[in-house]
């Protein structure tokens, strides 16, 4: 009887450990979001002044890096210095877009954050979640990189993304 109880406890412990490892594993680029080589669907967002804008206005002319973010997102804050560095290095060759999600967020809050943190790229507000749906955004700190033809070359999630290889790939002829 003791052996059966021990095996049951051991099986439960191993199963729990396996589940912990499964869910603790970090999500890596290309594990989430849009598939490589696809073109995202249409989406209308707003400028921070409240004017509607179609994301297609930014796509298909030159490469685009788009981050779905929020002022309250810890991963976004962690990614921010890297985004700033990439913008300094590639901002003349790549269109950088910040897509602020509307969950627990307001335009005045986004404006204040952008001003305080001196974010130099275009900032847009996804009030209705259209962009989040069209770009299959699973969470904040989700980054999509599109090439000049508007095709996905990278997706990633989290504060430790390797954006430079994705940007070089998007820029390459």
ChimeraX attribute file (.defattr): number of C-alpha atoms within 10 A of each C-alpha:
attribute: neighborCount
match mode: 1-to-1
recipient: residues
	/A:1	5
	/A:2	7
	/A:3	8
	/A:4	9
	/A:5	10
	/A:6	11
	/A:7	11
	/A:8	12
	/A:9	12
	/A:10	12
	/A:11	12
	/A:12	12
	/A:13	12
	/A:14	12
	/A:15	12
	/A:16	12
	/A:17	12
	/A:18	12
	/A:19	12
	/A:20	11
	/A:21	11
	/A:22	10
	/A:23	10
	/A:24	9
	/A:25	9
	/A:26	11
	/A:27	12
	/A:28	14
	/A:29	18
	/A:30	15
	/A:31	12
	/A:32	16
	/A:33	22
	/A:34	22
	/A:35	17
	/A:36	15
	/A:37	14
	/A:38	12
	/A:39	19
	/A:40	21
	/A:41	13
	/A:42	13
	/A:43	18
	/A:44	19
	/A:45	23
	/A:46	20
	/A:47	15
	/A:48	18
	/A:49	11
	/A:50	12
	/A:51	10
	/A:52	14
	/A:53	15
	/A:54	13
	/A:55	17
	/A:56	14
	/A:57	9
	/A:58	16
	/A:59	20
	/A:60	15
	/A:61	14
	/A:62	17
	/A:63	27
	/A:64	27
	/A:65	26
	/A:66	21
	/A:67	26
	/A:68	25
	/A:69	23
	/A:70	26
	/A:71	19
	/A:72	15
	/A:73	15
	/A:74	15
	/A:75	17
	/A:76	23
	/A:77	18
	/A:78	15
	/A:79	20
	/A:80	16
	/A:81	12
	/A:82	17
	/A:83	21
	/A:84	16
	/A:85	12
	/A:86	17
	/A:87	19
	/A:88	11
	/A:89	12
	/A:90	16
	/A:91	16
	/A:92	10
	/A:93	15
	/A:94	23
	/A:95	21
	/A:96	23
	/A:97	20
	/A:98	21
	/A:99	26
	/A:100	27
	/A:101	28
	/A:102	17
	/A:103	13
	/A:104	9
	/A:105	15
	/A:106	16
	/A:107	20
	/A:108	11
	/A:109	13
	/A:110	22
	/A:111	16
	/A:112	12
	/A:113	15
	/A:114	17
	/A:115	10
	/A:116	9
	/A:117	11
	/A:118	10
	/A:119	15
	/A:120	15
	/A:121	15
	/A:122	14
	/A:123	19
	/A:124	26
	/A:125	29
	/A:126	23
	/A:127	20
	/A:128	15
	/A:129	18
	/A:130	16
	/A:131	24
	/A:132	23
	/A:133	15
	/A:134	16
	/A:135	24
	/A:136	17
	/A:137	23
	/A:138	14
	/A:139	17
	/A:140	23
	/A:141	27
	/A:142	26
	/A:143	26
	/A:144	29
	/A:145	26
	/A:146	30
	/A:147	27
	/A:148	21
	/A:149	15
	/A:150	21
	/A:151	22
	/A:152	24
	/A:153	21
	/A:154	24
	/A:155	27
	/A:156	25
	/A:157	27
	/A:158	21
	/A:159	18
	/A:160	14
	/A:161	19
	/A:162	13
	/A:163	21
	/A:164	15
	/A:165	10
	/A:166	21
	/A:167	22
	/A:168	14
	/A:169	16
	/A:170	25
	/A:171	17
	/A:172	10
	/A:173	7
